């Protein structure tokens, strides 16, 4: 096992996949994290975003990664990052039991399913900064999952493709988007990206009662998603 230096951290050399370390830094913003009590990283991958956040955030960190869980854990231990961790696939409450077949970037495996609530029992009542990049699994999240989320960095897919794993066809995507637009001020990344699960865009969500200064940013998610 070889290690490389990445922004002051020692991380496993993943060869052609090393760009994923930088992707976590370039794609997602830490703005407003100082107001949070806990950071939750859904879809932590190799740990690029978690490592970046750990440089400025010294409170509770929870990460969820069903595919690259081994790489993530070694990177956290190597850099002495105290991080709660779950190797789960986030599932819809209607289909939360059992295992999900995940195939991402050539790595196929079965991951145990869990709802968002299943990995956040220790964060109830705490202000949460959520980063979510779970390849259409975002549609398994429920409005009530965001009760404590004051900031959210989330990649949202418009369902033009099919994904493996836990995505449920029964999801009412319009309901979740209406909740986002009612609860958060929303800004969007300039880029639209094409992934193996369809077209996606990163959105920056600021809870209205926590970030009133963001009242004039962005626009509706629904315009991009066509819902």
C-alpha positions, 0 to 999 in steps of 0.5 A, spaced: 500 500 500 502 506 497 501 513 500 501 520 497 501 527 500 494 531 499 493 538 501 497 536 508 494 529 509 497 522 507 492 518 503 492 512 499 495 512 492 489 510 488 492 511 481 487 513 476 482 515 481 486 520 485 482 525 482 476 523 487 480 526 492 480 533 489 473 532 487 471 533 494 475 539 495 473 543 489 465 541 488 463 542 495 463 548 500 464 549 507 461 556 508 457 556 514 460 550 517 462 554 523 454 554 525 454 547 526 455 542 531 456 536 527 458 534 520 455 528 516 458 526 510 454 522 506 457 518 500 464 520 503 468 516 498 476 516 499 475 522 504 477 528 500 471 532 503 472 529 510 479 531 510 478 538 508 472 539 513 477 536 519 482 542 518 477 547 520 471 543 524 473 540 530 466 537 533 463 531 531 464 528 524 459 522 521 461 519 515 457 514 510 460 510 505 458 503 502 463 502 496 470 505 498 469 504 506 476 501 507 480 506 503 476 511 507 477 508 514 485 507 512 485 515 510 482 517 517 486 513 521 492 515 518 491 522 519 488 521 526 481 524 524 476 522 529 470 520 525 464 516 526 463 511 520 457 507 517 459 502 511 451 503 509 447 504 503 442 510 504 435 507 503 428 509 503 424 507 509 419 503 505 425 498 503 430 499 509 432 492 510 437 487 507 442 489 502 443 493 496 447 491 490 452 497 489 456 498 482 460 504 482 466 506 478 467 498 476 467 496 484 461 492 485 459 489 492 453 488 497 452 493 502 447 493 508 441 498 507 440 503 512 435 509 513 438 516 514 435 516 521 439 509 522 446 513 522 444 519 525 441 517 532 447 521 536 445 527 532 438 529 534 437 536 536 444 538 534 445 543 528 447 539 522 452 541 516 450 535 511 454 533 505 450 528 500 453 525 494 450 518 494 448 517 486 441 518 486 440 515 493 439 522 495 431 521 493 431 516 499 432 522 504 425 524 507 423 531 509 423 529 516 431 527 515 432 535 515 429 537 521 436 539 524 440 540 517 442 548 517 446 547 511 446 542 506 451 541 500 448 536 495 448 533 488 442 532 485 440 527 479 434 529 475 433 521 474 435 521 466 439 514 468 438 508 472 442 507 478 444 500 482 443 500 489 437 503 493 434 508 489 426 507 490 421 508 484 416 510 489 419 516 491 415 522 490 421 527 488 417 533 487 415 533 495 422 533 497 424 539 492 418 543 495 420 542 502 427 544 500 424 550 496 420 552 502 425 551 508 432 553 504 435 559 500 438 555 494 444 556 490 446 552 484 453 550 482 455 553 475 456 546 472 452 541 470 455 534 470 454 527 467 455 521 471 453 514 470 447 515 473 444 521 469 445 529 469 447 532 476 448 538 479 450 540 486 446 545 490 448 549 496 442 549 501 442 555 507 436 554 512 432 560 512 432 561 519 439 560 520 442 564 514 437 570 513 443 574 509 442 568 503 435 571 502 437 573 495 441 567 492 440 562 487 433 560 485 428 553 485 431 546 484 425 544 480 427 549 474 433 544 473 429 538 475 423 539 471 418 537 477 
